[in-house]
Amino acid sequence: MKEKHGVAASQSSAKWTGKPIKRFGPLARFVLVTAALVLCFSMPLYRLVQFAVTAQFHSYIILVPFVSLYLVWLKRQSLPPHSEPVRKLAALPLVAGTIVLAGHWLAVHFAVRLTDVDSLALTTFSFVLFFVGACYLFLGKETLRTMAFPIGFLVFMVPFPAFLSNWIGAFLQHGSAIAAYGLFRLSGTPVFRHDMEFQLPGFSMEVAPECSGIQSSLALFLTSLLAGHLFLRTPWKRAVLILAVIPLGILRNGLRIFTIGQLCVHISPEMIHSNIHVRGGPVFFALSLVPFSLLLVVLHKSDRVTGKIKPKQTGA
C-alpha cells in the first residue's frame, strides 16, 4: 500500500511539473510590444498632441485613440477566446512603416523642407503601420476580424498632409460658392458671381479658404463613419451614409454663406463681422445633423426590415 501511494504521489508530481506555466500569453506580449512602440515614438507622439491642441482643424486627433478603445470595449463580449494569428500578413504593414520612417529620416537628413504637419503625418503614419503589424503578429485572425474597424479608425490619428488638406479645402470652397450662388438665384436676390467673389446689392463679399467649412465637414465625415459602423450592417448603406456627407457639407456651408449675404444686404454690411459669421459654424453644423439623422434612421429601419428572416410556410 505504501509503494502504491508513493508511485501515485510521484506520478502526480510529474504531471504537475510537466506543464510549463506560460507567464506571457499573446495578449500580454501584444500589450508589452505596444508599450515599447509608444515609448519608441514618444517624442513624435508628444509633438502630435501639442500640435492637435493648438491646431483647431486637427483637434479631433486627441479623441481618435479613445474612440477606438471604446469601440473595442463595446465588442469585448464578441471577441473570440483564442484564434491563431496570421503572422505572414504582418510583413506588409511592418515593411511599409519602415519605408515611411526611412523616408522621413532621409528628408530630415538631406534638409528637405517639410512643414510641421507633413513631418507629423509621416511619423504618425509609420507608428500606426507598426501598430497594425503588431496586431497581426500577436492577435488571432478572428480577433482581428472583430476589431478591424477600431484598428482601422486609428488612421485618423495621422494629420492630413498640407497638400491634401489644401485640395479638400479648395474643393469645398468652390462647391460652397456654387451652392450659395444657387440659393441667391432661387431667392430672387440680384447677384453677380466671379469665381469666389459675390456682388450683391450695395455689398460685395468673397468666399475665403477659411470659409470652406472643412472642419465641420470632417467632423460630419467621422460621425458618419462611426454611425454607419454602430447602426448599419449593410456595406452599401454605410457607403451611402458616408458619401451623403459631401453634398450635405457643401449645402450646409452654402446656406451659411447665403444667410450671411442676406443679412448684409437687408440689415447692414457690418453683419459680415457678426457672431453668425465668426462663431456660427456650430449652429449650421447642428442644422446639418437634422437631414443626416433622418437619412440614418431611414437606412437603419431598412436594415432591420431586410435583416428579418421570414418564417417558412408549412402545408396543412
LUMVOGU-244247 format. One line per 3 residues: number of its first residue (from 1); for each residue x, y, z of N, C-alpha, C. Coordinates in steps of 0.05 Angstrom, whole numbers, plus 32768, in hexadecimal, padded with zeros to 4 digits. Example, Ala and Ser with C-alpha at 12.3 -4.5 7.8 and 13.67 -1.06 7.14 Angstrom:
2
1	8108 7F8E 809C 80F6 7FA6 809C 8108 7FBE 809C; 8101 7FD3 808E 8111 7FEB 808F 8102 8001 809D
//
This chain:
316
1	8010 7FE8 8000 8000 8000 8000 8011 8019 8000; 8027 8018 800F 8039 802F 8010 8046 8035 7FF5; 804E 801E 7FE7 805B 8022 7FCD 8048 802E 7FB9
4	802F 8025 7FB9 801B 8031 7FA7 8017 804E 7FAC; 8016 8055 7FC6 8012 8071 7FCD 8029 8082 7FC3; 8041 8077 7FC6 8059 8085 7FBD 8059 8089 7F9F
7	8051 8074 7F91 8050 8075 7F74 803C 808A 7F6B; 8025 808A 7F78 8010 809D 7F71 8019 80BA 7F76; 8027 80BE 7F8C 8031 80D9 7F92 8046 80E1 7F7E
10	8057 80CE 7F76 806B 80D4 7F62 805F 80DB 7F47; 804A 80CC 7F3F 803D 80D2 7F26 802F 80ED 7F26; 8023 80F3 7F3D 8015 810D 7F40 8028 8124 7F3E
13	8040 8120 7F4B 8054 8135 7F4A 805F 8139 7F2D; 8063 8122 7F20 806D 8124 7F04 8059 8131 7EF2; 8040 812B 7EF7 802B 8137 7EE6 8029 8155 7EEA
16	802D 815E 7F02 802B 817B 7F08 8043 818A 7EFD; 805B 817E 7EFF 8072 818C 7EF5 8076 8189 7ED7; 8066 8177 7ECB 806A 8172 7EAE 805D 8187 7E9D
19	804D 819A 7EA8 803F 81AF 7E99 804B 81CA 7EA1; 805C 81D5 7E90 8068 81EE 7E97 8053 8205 7E97; 8057 8216 7EAA 8044 822D 7EAD 804C 8243 7E9A
22	803A 824C 7E89 803F 8261 7E77 8039 827C 7E85; 804F 828A 7E8B 804C 82A3 7E99 8041 82B9 7E87; 8048 82B8 7E6D 803F 82CD 7E5B 8031 82C0 7E44
25	8016 82C4 7E43 8006 82BB 7E2D 8008 82CE 7E16; 7FFA 82C8 7DFF 7FFA 82DA 7DE8 7FF1 82F7 7DEF; 7FDC 82F9 7DFF 7FD2 8313 7E06 7FE6 8323 7E16
28	7FF3 8316 7E2A 8007 8323 7E3A 801E 832C 7E29; 8027 831B 7E16 803D 8323 7E04 8035 833A 7DF2; 801C 833A 7DEA 8012 8350 7DD9 8012 836B 7DE9
31	800A 836A 7E02 800A 8382 7E13 8026 838C 7E17; 8039 8379 7E1C 8055 8381 7E20 8061 838E 7E07; 805C 8381 7DF0 8066 838C 7DD7 805A 83A7 7DD1
34	8040 83AB 7DD6 8033 83C4 7DD2 803F 83DA 7DE4; 8044 83D3 7DFD 8050 83E6 7E10 806C 83ED 7E06; 807B 83DA 7DFD 8096 83E0 7DF2 8095 83F1 7DDA
37	8080 83ED 7DC9 807D 83FD 7DB1 8076 841A 7DB8; 8064 841D 7DCB 805D 8438 7DD4 8076 8446 7DE0; 8086 8437 7DEF 809F 8442 7DFA 80B2 844B 7DE4
40	80B5 843B 7DD0 80C8 8442 7DBA 80BE 845A 7DAA; 80A4 845E 7DA8 8099 8475 7D9A 808F 848A 7DAD; 809A 848B 7DC5 8090 849D 7DDA 8093 84BA 7DD2
43	80AA 84C1 7DC6 80AE 84DD 7DBE 809C 84E6 7DA7; 809A 84D6 7D91 8087 84DE 7D7C 806A 84DE 7D86; 8062 84CC 7D97 8047 84CC 7DA2 8042 84E4 7DB4
46	8056 84EC 7DC3 8054 8503 7DD4 8050 851C 7DC2; 8060 851E 7DAD 805D 8534 7D9A 8042 8534 7D8D; 8037 851C 7D88 801D 851A 7D7B 8007 8525 7D8E
49	8009 851E 7DA7 7FF6 8528 7DBB 7FF7 8547 7DBD; 800F 8551 7DBE 8013 856E 7DBF 8007 857B 7DA6; 800C 856F 7D8F 8001 857A 7D76 7FE3 857A 7D76
52	7FD7 8563 7D7F 7FBA 8560 7D7E 7FAC 8574 7D91; 7FB9 857A 7DA8 7FAE 858D 7DBB 7FAD 85A9 7DB0; 7FC2 85B0 7DA1 7FC4 85CC 7D96 7FB7 85D0 7D7B
55	7FB5 85BA 7D6B 7FAA 85BD 7D50 7F8C 85B5 7D52; 7F7B 85C8 7D4D 7F5E 85C4 7D4F 7F54 85AE 7D3C; 7F5E 85AE 7D24 7F55 859A 7D10 7F5B 857E 7D18
58	7F72 8579 7D26 7F7B 855E 7D2D 7F75 8558 7D4A; 7F64 8566 7D58 7F5F 8561 7D74 7F51 8546 7D79; 7F44 853B 7D65 7F37 8521 7D67 7F4A 850B 7D6C
61	7F64 850E 7D65 7F78 84F9 7D66 7F7A 84EE 7D82; 7F77 84FF 7D96 7F7A 84F6 7DB2 7F65 84E2 7DBA; 7F4D 84E4 7DAE 7F37 84D2 7DB4 7F39 84B7 7DA6
64	7F47 84B6 7D90 7F47 849D 7D80 7F4E 8484 7D8F; 7F65 8483 7D9D 7F6C 846A 7DAC 7F58 8463 7DC1; 7F4C 8476 7DCE 7F37 8471 7DE2 7F1E 8465 7DD6
67	7F17 8470 7DBE 7EFF 8465 7DB0 7F05 8448 7DA8; 7F1D 8442 7D9E 7F24 8427 7D97 7F22 8414 7DAF; 7F2D 841D 7DC6 7F2C 840D 7DDE 7F0F 8408 7DE7
70	7EFE 841C 7DE4 7EE2 8419 7DEC 7ED4 8405 7DD9; 7EDA 8406 7DBF 7ECE 83F2 7DAD 7ED7 83D6 7DB3; 7EF1 83D3 7DBA 7EFA 83B8 7DC2 7EEC 83AF 7DDC
73	7EE8 83C1 7DEE 7EDA 83BA 7E07 7EBD 83B1 7E01; 7EB0 83BE 7DEE 7E95 83B6 7DE6 7E94 839A 7DDB; 7EAA 8391 7DCF 7EAB 8377 7DC2 7EB8 8362 7DD4
76	7EBD 8369 7DED 7ECC 8356 7DFF 7EBD 833B 7E02; 7EA3 833B 7E01 7E94 8322 7E05 7E95 8311 7DEC; 7E99 831D 7DD5 7E99 830D 7DBC 7EB5 8305 7DB3
79	7ECA 830D 7DC2 7EE5 8305 7DBB 7EE9 82E7 7DBF; 7EF4 82D9 7DAC 7EF9 82BC 7DAF 7F0D 82B7 7DC5; 7F0A 82A1 7DD4 7F1D 829B 7DEA 7F39 8296 7DE0
82	7F3B 8289 7DC9 7F56 8283 7DBE 7F54 827D 7DA0; 7F67 8288 7D92 7F6A 8283 7D75 7F87 8288 7D6D; 7F90 8279 7D5A 7FAC 827A 7D52 7FB1 8294 7D41
85	7FC7 82A2 7D48 7FCE 82BA 7D38 7FD8 82B2 7D1C; 7FD5 82C4 7D09 7FDF 82C0 7CEE 7FF8 82D2 7CEB; 800F 82C8 7CF4 8027 82D9 7CF7 8032 82E0 7CDB
88	802C 82D1 7CC7 8036 82D8 7CAC 802C 82F3 7CA3; 8013 82FA 7CAB 8007 8313 7CA3 8014 832B 7CB1; 8023 8326 7CC6 8030 833C 7CD4 8047 8349 7CC4
91	8051 833A 7CB1 8068 8344 7CA1 8061 835E 7C93; 8049 835F 7C87 8041 8376 7C77 8041 8390 7C87; 8032 8392 7C9D 8032 83AC 7CAC 804D 83B1 7CB9
94	805C 839D 7CC1 8076 83A2 7CCD 808A 83AD 7CB9; 808A 83A1 7CA1 809C 83AB 7C8C 8093 83C8 7C84; 8079 83CC 7C81 806F 83E6 7C79 8076 83FB 7C8E
97	8073 83F4 7CA8 807A 8406 7CBD 8097 840D 7CBD; 80A8 83F9 7CB7 80C5 83FE 7CB6 80CC 8411 7C9F; 80BF 840D 7C88 80C4 841E 7C70 80BC 843B 7C76
100	80A4 843E 7C83 809B 845A 7C89 80AE 8467 7C9D; 80B6 8458 7CB1 80C8 8464 7CC5 80E3 846A 7CB9; 80ED 8458 7CA7 8106 845E 7C99 8104 8476 7C87
103	80ED 8479 7C7A 80E9 8490 7C69 80EA 84AA 7C79; 80DE 84AA 7C91 80DE 84C2 7CA2 80FB 84C8 7CAB; 810A 84B2 7CB2 8125 84B7 7CBB 8136 84C2 7CA4
106	8133 84B8 7C8C 8142 84C2 7C75 813B 84DF 7C6F; 8121 84E6 7C72 8119 8501 7C6D 8126 8514 7C81; 8127 850C 7C9A 8134 851D 7CAE 8152 851E 7CAA
109	815E 8507 7CA4 817B 8505 7CA1 8185 8516 7C8A; 8176 8517 7C74 817E 8526 7C5C 8171 8542 7C5B; 8167 854B 7C72 815D 8566 7C76 8146 856C 7C62
112	8135 8558 7C5D 811D 855E 7C4D 8109 856D 7C5F; 80FF 8583 7C54 80ED 8593 7C64 80D2 8586 7C67; 80CC 857D 7C7F 80B2 8571 7C86 80A4 8583 7C99
115	808A 8588 7C94 807A 8596 7CA8 8077 8585 7CC1; 806F 8592 7CD6 806A 8583 7CEF 8055 856D 7CEB; 8040 8574 7CDD 802A 8561 7CD9 8033 854A 7CC8
118	8043 854F 7CB3 804D 8539 7CA2 8060 8527 7CB1; 8071 8532 7CC2 8083 8522 7CD2 8074 8510 7CE6; 8060 851C 7CF3 804F 850D 7D05 803F 84F7 7CF7
121	8036 84FE 7CDF 8027 84EA 7CCF 8038 84D1 7CC9; 8051 84D5 7CC2 8063 84BF 7CBC 8068 84AE 7CD5; 8070 84BB 7CEB 8077 84AB 7D03 805F 849E 7D0F
124	8048 84AB 7D0F 8030 849F 7D1A 8026 8488 7D09; 8027 848B 7CEE 801F 8475 7CDC 8031 845D 7CE0; 804B 8462 7CE4 805D 844C 7CEA 8056 843E 7D04
127	804F 844D 7D18 8047 8442 7D32 802E 8430 7D2F; 801B 843A 7D20 8002 842B 7D1C 8008 8411 7D0D; 8019 8412 7CF9 8020 83FA 7CEA 802E 83E5 7CFB
130	8040 83EE 7D0C 804E 83DC 7D1E 803A 83CF 7D32; 8027 83DF 7D3B 8013 83D5 7D4D 8001 83C0 7D40; 7FFA 83C5 7D27 7FEA 83B1 7D18 7FFB 8397 7D14
133	8015 839A 7D0F 8026 8383 7D0D 8027 8373 7D27; 8028 8381 7D3E 8027 8373 7D58 800D 8365 7D5C; 7FF7 8370 7D52 7FDD 8362 7D54 7FDD 8348 7D44
136	7FE9 8349 7D2D 7FEB 8330 7D1D 7FFD 831C 7D2A; 8011 8325 7D38 8024 8312 7D44 8019 8303 7D5C; 8009 8311 7D6C 8001 8306 7D85 7FE3 8300 7D88
139	7FD2 830D 7D79 7FB6 8309 7D7B 7FAC 82F5 7D67; 7F99 82E5 7D6E 7F8F 82D0 7D5C 7F7F 82DB 7D45; 7F7B 82CA 7D31 7F6D 82D2 7D19 7F51 82DA 7D1F
142	7F42 82CB 7D2F 7F27 82D2 7D36 7F25 82EB 7D47; 7F39 82EE 7D58 7F39 8307 7D69 7F3D 831F 7D57; 7F50 831D 7D44 7F55 8334 7D32 7F3C 833A 7D21
145	7F2E 8325 7D19 7F16 832A 7D09 7F01 8339 7D19; 7EFF 8332 7D33 7EEC 8340 7D44 7EF4 835D 7D4A; 7F0E 8361 7D4C 7F19 837B 7D53 7F22 838B 7D3B
148	7F1A 8384 7D23 7F24 8391 7D0B 7F1E 83AE 7D0A; 7F05 83B5 7D11 7EFE 83D2 7D0F 7F0D 83E3 7D24; 7F0D 83DB 7D3E 7F1C 83EB 7D51 7F39 83EE 7D4A
151	7F46 83D9 7D40 7F62 83DB 7D38 7F65 83EE 7D20; 7F53 83EA 7D0C 7F55 83FB 7CF4 7F4F 8418 7CFA; 7F3E 841D 7D0F 7F37 8439 7D16 7F4F 8449 7D20
154	7F64 843A 7D29 7F7C 8448 7D33 7F8A 8457 7D1D; 7F84 8452 7D04 7F91 8461 7CEE 7F8B 847F 7CF0; 7F75 8486 7CFD 7F6E 84A2 7D00 7F7F 84B0 7D16
157	7F91 84A1 7D23 7FA5 84AE 7D33 7FB9 84BD 7D22; 7FBB 84B5 7D09 7FCF 84C1 7CF6 7FC4 84DC 7CED; 7FD2 84F2 7CF2 7FC9 850C 7CE8 7FC8 850C 7CC9
160	7FB5 851B 7CBF 7FB3 851E 7CA2 7FCC 852D 7C98; 7FDB 8522 7C85 7FF1 8531 7C79 7FE7 854C 7C6D; 7FFA 855E 7C6B 7FF2 8579 7C62 7FE5 8579 7C46
163	7FF0 8569 7C33 7FE5 8568 7C18 7FC9 855D 7C18; 7FC3 8549 7C29 7FA9 853D 7C2A 7F94 854F 7C37; 7F9B 855B 7C4D 7F88 856E 7C5A 7F83 8586 7C48
166	7F97 858F 7C39 7F93 85A6 7C27 7F81 859E 7C10; 7F84 8585 7C06 7F73 857C 7BF0 7F56 8579 7BF9; 7F52 856D 7C10 7F37 8569 7C1B 7F2A 8585 7C21
169	7F3A 8597 7C2C 7F30 85B1 7C32 7F27 85C0 7C19; 7F38 85BE 7C04 7F31 85CC 7BEB 7F18 85C0 7BDE; 7F15 85A5 7BE0 7EFD 8598 7BD5 7EE4 85A1 7BE4
172	7EE5 85A2 7BFE 7ECE 85AB 7C0E 7EC9 85C9 7C0A; 7EDE 85D8 7C07 7EDB 85F5 7C03 7ECC 85FB 7BE9; 7ED4 85EE 7BD3 7EC6 85F3 7BBA 7EAA 85E7 7BBA
175	7EA7 85D0 7BC6 7E8C 85C4 7BC8 7E79 85D5 7BD8; 7E83 85E0 7BEE 7E72 85F1 7BFF 7E6A 860A 7BF0; 7E7D 8616 7BE1 7E77 862E 7BD1 7E61 8628 7BBC
178	7E63 8611 7BAF 7E4E 860A 7B9B 7E33 8606 7BA9; 7E33 85F9 7BC0 7E1A 85F4 7BCE 7E0E 860F 7BD8; 7E1E 8621 7BE2 7E14 863B 7BEB 7E09 864B 7BD3
181	7E17 864A 7BBD 7E0D 8658 7BA5 7DF2 864E 7B9C; 7DEF 8633 7B9D 7DD5 8628 7B97 7DBF 8631 7BAA; 7DC5 8633 7BC3 7DB1 863D 7BD7 7DAA 865A 7BD2
184	7DBE 866A 7BCC 7DB9 8687 7BC5 7DA6 8689 7BAD; 7DAB 8679 7B99 7D9A 867A 7B81 7D7E 8670 7B87; 7D7C 865B 7B97 7D61 8651 7B9E 7D51 8665 7BAE
187	7D5F 8675 7BBF 7D52 8688 7BD0 7D4A 86A2 7BC1; 7D54 86A5 7BA8 7D4E 86BC 7B98 7D60 86D4 7B9F; 7D75 86D0 7BAE 7D88 86E5 7BB5 7D9A 86EB 7B9E
190	7D9C 8704 7B94 7DAF 870B 7B7F 7DCB 8704 7B87; 7DD9 86F4 7B78 7DF4 86EC 7B7F 7E05 86E8 7B66; 7E1E 86F0 7B69 7E31 86EB 7B54 7E49 86DD 7B61
193	7E50 86C6 7B56 7E66 86B6 7B62 7E7D 86B4 7B4E; 7E95 86BA 7B59 7EAE 86B7 7B4A 7EC0 86A6 7B5B; 7EC3 868C 7B54 7ED3 867A 7B63 7EC9 8679 7B80
196	7ED8 8682 7B93 7ED1 8681 7BAF 7EC4 869B 7BB9; 7EC1 86AF 7BA8 7EB7 86C9 7BB0 7E9A 86CC 7BA8; 7E8A 86D7 7BBA 7E6E 86DC 7BB5 7E68 86FA 7BB6
199	7E5B 8704 7BA1 7E52 8720 7BA1 7E34 8720 7BA7; 7E2D 872B 7BBE 7E11 872C 7BC7 7E08 874A 7BC8; 7DEF 874F 7BCA 7DE6 876B 7BCB 7DF2 877B 7BE2
202	7E03 878E 7BDB 7E10 879E 7BF0 7E26 8790 7C00; 7E2E 8779 7BF7 7E41 876A 7C07 7E4F 8755 7BF6; 7E68 8750 7BFC 7E77 873A 7BEF 7E86 872A 7C04
205	7E88 8710 7BFF 7E97 86FF 7C12 7EA5 86E9 7C02; 7EB9 86DE 7C0F 7EC9 86C9 7C03 7EC9 86B0 7C15; 7EC7 8699 7C09 7EC8 8680 7C18 7EE6 8678 7C1A
208	7EF1 867D 7C32 7F0D 8678 7C36 7F12 865B 7C3C; 7F2B 8652 7C3A 7F31 8636 7C40 7F29 862E 7C5D; 7F2A 8642 7C6F 7F22 863C 7C8B 7F04 8637 7C8D
211	7EF5 863F 7C78 7ED8 863B 7C78 7ECF 8621 7C6A; 7EE2 860F 7C66 7EDB 85F7 7C57 7ECB 85E3 7C67; 7ECB 85E6 7C82 7EBC 85D3 7C93 7EC9 85B8 7C95
214	7EE4 85B6 7C91 7EF1 859C 7C91 7EF0 858F 7CAC; 7EF2 859F 7CC1 7EF2 8593 7CDC 7ED7 8586 7CE3; 7EC1 8595 7CDC 7EA6 8589 7CE1 7EA1 8571 7CD0
217	7EAA 8572 7CB7 7EA7 855C 7CA5 7EB6 8543 7CAE; 7ECE 8547 7CB9 7EDD 8531 7CC3 7ED0 8525 7CDC; 7EC5 8536 7CED 7EB7 852C 7D05 7E9F 851C 7CFC
220	7E90 8525 7CE8 7E79 8516 7CDE 7E81 84FC 7CD1; 7E98 84FC 7CC4 7EA2 84E4 7CB7 7EA9 84CE 7CCC; 7EB7 84D6 7CE1 7EBE 84C4 7CF7 7EA5 84BA 7D05
223	7E91 84CB 7D08 7E78 84C3 7D14 7E6A 84AF 7D03; 7E6B 84B2 7CE8 7E5E 849F 7CD6 7E6C 8484 7CD8; 7E86 8483 7CDA 7E95 846A 7CDD 7E8C 845B 7CF6
226	7E8C 8469 7D0C 7E84 845D 7D25 7E67 8454 7D26; 7E56 8465 7D1C 7E39 845E 7D1B 7E34 8447 7D09; 7E41 8446 7CF2 7E3D 842F 7CE0 7E47 8415 7CEC
229	7E5D 8417 7CFA 7E68 83FF 7D07 7E56 83F5 7D1E; 7E4B 8407 7D2D 7E3B 83FF 7D45 7E1F 83F8 7D3E; 7E13 8404 7D2A 7DF6 8401 7D26 7DEE 83F4 7D0B
232	7E01 83F1 7CF9 7DFB 83E5 7CDF 7E0B 83CB 7CDB; 7DFF 83B8 7CCD 7E0C 839F 7CC8 7E14 839B 7CAB; 7E04 83A6 7C99 7E09 83A3 7C7C 7E1F 83B5 7C73
235	7E34 83AB 7C66 7E4A 83BC 7C5D 7E42 83D3 7C4B; 7E2F 83CE 7C38 7E28 83E3 7C25 7E18 83F9 7C33; 7E0A 83F2 7C48 7DFB 8407 7C57 7E0E 8418 7C67
238	7E23 840C 7C71 7E38 841B 7C7F 7E45 842E 7C6B; 7E4A 8424 7C53 7E56 8435 7C3E 7E44 844D 7C37; 7E2A 8448 7C35 7E17 845D 7C2F 7E18 8473 7C44
241	7E18 846A 7C5E 7E19 847E 7C74 7E33 848E 7C73; 7E49 8481 7C6D 7E63 8490 7C6C 7E64 84A3 7C54; 7E5B 8499 7C3D 7E5C 84AA 7C25 7E49 84C2 7C27
244	7E33 84BE 7C36 7E1F 84D4 7C39 7E2B 84EC 7C47; 7E41 84E8 7C55 7E4E 84FD 7C64 7E59 8513 7C51; 7E61 850B 7C39 7E6D 851E 7C26 7E59 8533 7C1D
247	7E42 852B 7C11 7E2F 8540 7C0A 7E23 854E 7C22; 7E20 853F 7C38 7E14 854B 7C50 7E27 8561 7C5B; 7E41 855C 7C5B 7E54 8570 7C65 7E55 8588 7C53
250	7E53 8584 7C39 7E54 859A 7C26 7E3A 85AB 7C29; 7E23 859E 7C2B 7E0A 85AD 7C2E 7E09 85BC 7C48; 7E14 85AF 7C5E 7E14 85BD 7C78 7E25 85D6 7C76
253	7E3D 85D5 7C6A 7E4E 85EC 7C69 7E43 8601 7C55; 7E36 85F7 7C40 7E29 860A 7C2D 7E12 8619 7C3A; 7E03 860B 7C4C 7DEE 8619 7C5B 7DF9 862D 7C6E
256	7E0F 8628 7C79 7E1C 863B 7C8B 7E25 8654 7C7C; 7E31 8651 7C65 7E39 8668 7C55 7E21 8678 7C4C; 7E0C 8669 7C43 7DF3 8676 7C3A 7DE7 8686 7C51
259	7DE6 867B 7C69 7DDA 8689 7C80 7DE9 86A2 7C87; 7E04 86A0 7C88 7E14 86B8 7C8E 7E10 86CD 7C78; 7E0F 86C5 7C5F 7E0B 86D8 7C49 7DF0 86E6 7C4C
262	7DDB 86D8 7C52 7DC1 86E4 7C55 7DC0 86F7 7C6C; 7DCD 86F0 7C82 7DCD 8702 7C99 7DDC 871C 7C92; 7DF2 8719 7C83 7E01 8731 7C7B 7DF1 8743 7C68
265	7DE1 8737 7C57 7DD1 8746 7C44 7DB9 8753 7C52; 7DAB 8745 7C62 7D91 874F 7C6D 7D94 875C 7C88; 7DAA 8758 7C97 7DAD 8764 7CB1 7DC4 8779 7CB0
268	7DDC 876F 7CAD 7DF3 8781 7CAC 7E0C 8771 7CA3; 7E1D 877E 7C93 7E36 8771 7C8B 7E47 8769 7CA2; 7E42 8776 7CB9 7E52 876F 7CD1 7E4C 8753 7CDB
271	7E37 8747 7CD1 7E31 872B 7CDA 7E46 8717 7CD2; 7E58 8720 7CC0 7E6E 870E 7CB8 7E80 8709 7CCF; 7E7F 871B 7CE3 7E90 8718 7CFB 7E80 870D 7D13
274	7E67 8705 7D0E 7E56 86FC 7D24 7E5E 86E0 7D2D; 7E52 86D7 7D44 7E58 86BD 7D4F 7E4F 86A6 7D3D; 7E3B 86AB 7D2D 7E31 8696 7D1B 7E46 868F 7D06
277	7E58 86A3 7D00 7E6D 869D 7CED 7E86 8693 7CFC; 7E8C 86A0 7D12 7EA5 8698 7D21 7EA2 867E 7D30; 7E8B 867B 7D3E 7E87 8664 7D4F 7E6E 8654 7D48
280	7E64 8657 7D30 7E4B 8649 7D29 7E4E 862D 7D1E; 7E67 8624 7D1C 7E6C 8609 7D11 7E5D 85F3 7D20; 7E5E 85F2 7D3B 7E50 85DD 7D4A 7E32 85DD 7D45
283	7E27 85F4 7D41 7E0A 85F6 7D3C 7E02 85E8 7D22; 7E11 85EE 7D0D 7E0B 85E2 7CF3 7E13 85C4 7CF2; 7E27 85BD 7D02 7E2E 85A1 7D05 7E17 8592 7D12
286	7E0B 859E 7D26 7DF4 8591 7D33 7DDD 858E 7D20; 7DD9 85A2 7D0F 7DC3 85A1 7CFB 7DC8 858A 7CE7; 7DE2 8586 7CE0 7DE8 8570 7CCD 7DE4 8555 7CD9
289	7DE3 8553 7CF3 7DDE 853A 7D00 7DC1 8530 7CFD; 7DAF 8543 7CF8 7D93 853C 7CF5 7D8F 852A 7CDD; 7D96 8532 7CC4 7D93 8520 7CAD 7DA5 8507 7CB0
292	7DBC 850B 7CBC 7DCE 84F4 7CC0 7DC1 84DF 7CD2; 7DB4 84E8 7CE7 7DA7 84D5 7CFA 7D8F 84C8 7CEC; 7D80 84D7 7CDC 7D69 84CB 7CCE 7D72 84B6 7CBB
295	7D88 84BB 7CAC 7D92 84A7 7C9A 7D9C 848E 7CA9; 7DA9 8492 7CC0 7DB2 847B 7CD0 7D9A 846B 7CDA; 7D85 8478 7CE2 7D6D 846A 7CEC 7D61 8459 7CD6
298	7D5F 8465 7CBE 7D53 8457 7CA7 7D64 843E 7CA0; 7D7E 8442 7C9F 7D90 842B 7C98 7D8F 8416 7CAE; 7D8E 841F 7CC7 7D8D 840C 7CDD 7D74 83FB 7CDD
301	7D5D 8408 7CD8 7D43 83FA 7CD7 7D43 83E6 7CBF; 7D4E 83EE 7CA8 7D4E 83DC 7C92 7D61 83C5 7C97; 7D76 83CA 7CA7 7D88 83B4 7CAF 7D7A 83A0 7CC0
304	7D69 83A9 7CD2 7D5B 8397 7CE4 7D46 8387 7CD5; 7D39 8394 7CC0 7D25 8386 7CB1 7D31 8370 7CA0; 7D47 8377 7C92 7D54 8363 7C81 7D63 834D 7C91
307	7D69 8353 7CAA 7D76 8340 7CBB 7D64 832C 7CC8; 7D4A 8330 7CC6 7D37 831D 7CD2 7D36 8303 7CC2; 7D34 82ED 7CCF 7D32 82D3 7CC2 7D14 82CC 7CC0
310	7D0A 82C7 7CA8 7CEF 82C0 7CA5 7CEA 82A3 7CAD; 7CD5 829E 7CBD 7CD0 8283 7CC5 7CC7 8272 7CAE; 7CCF 8259 7CAE 7CC8 8246 7C99 7CAA 823F 7C9C
313	7C9D 823E 7C86 7C81 8236 7C85 7C7F 8218 7C82; 7C70 820C 7C93 7C6C 81EF 7C92 7C50 81E8 7C8A; 7C4D 81D4 7C7B 7C32 81CC 7C71 7C22 81BF 7C88
316	7C08 81C0 7C84 7BF6 81B5 7C98 7BF9 8197 7C99
//
